[in-house]
């Protein structure tokens, strides 16, 4: 089983319009909404490949039934930790992706509702209990107010026998790296921030991955958007990429990559095969309208087309 901590769950809305002009009134041509959050996308990606998955995340009373049924239909068991209604008037956050007819996507992400200490402790204890029964545990996305920046590092330290994967940014990522998880997956911008240096080409990204590995991380993967991903593990540095005919919605491709790689680790695949699968799933996600979703037949077609270049 794979356990995913996607604590800051959300309602994702995709708004489509002709062109976004700041300061102007817009009329959407289409709006769709569904359960979301980075961790949720990781979980559904892993489940789409046939792996048993448990997701731990924040929920409010009004959305629990919808999340449970929606995730169950996609093969994910949802362990929703309900926020105390007496402590907040907020429900789940809403994250909006605005897609223009040109294909450009602009994201607006709410921070999430504040949770109290009891809810925070239940979130962590639920994740720990499930992760101890798993081959791989993933901690993904931002943290709702009430969970401090050391949360991921604290959970990693409490699970020394479990392969923990971190996909985060800012202070939670920095703190988690210090805790030496099995794998971290920043994107290019997050890696640049952590290292305080620009990563203008693949060679610079490779050096950055090596520096992060030197910090005690067994596996470092830096996602690069349409350039694929670069991975460093066991002394190998590999760059994997694949071309697709049309990109509909790239949001969530990094999450699909993490979910797929977690499946590869749980199945004992080689690092090259794991990176190849992850990049194929990220590309397949970009080929669909829904955020964090792909068709398995697209993945099966793309896997053999992924080009892997060995840099060391």
Secondary structure, DSSP 8 states (H G I E B T S, - for coil): -EEEE--S-EEEEEEEES---TTS----SEEEEEEE-HHHHHHHHHHHTT--EEEEEEE-TTTHHHHHHHHHTTTEEEEEEE--TTT-S--SEEEEEEEETTS-EEEEE-------HHHHHHHHHHHHHHHTT-SEEEEES---TTS-TTHHHHHHHT-TTSEEEEE--HHHHHHHHHTT-SEE--BHHHHHHHHTS---SHHHHHHHHHHHHHTT-SEEEEE-GGG-EEEEETTEEEEEE---S--S--TTHHHHHHHHHHHHHHTT--HHHHHHHHHHHHHHHHTSSSTT---HHHHHHHHTT-EEEE--
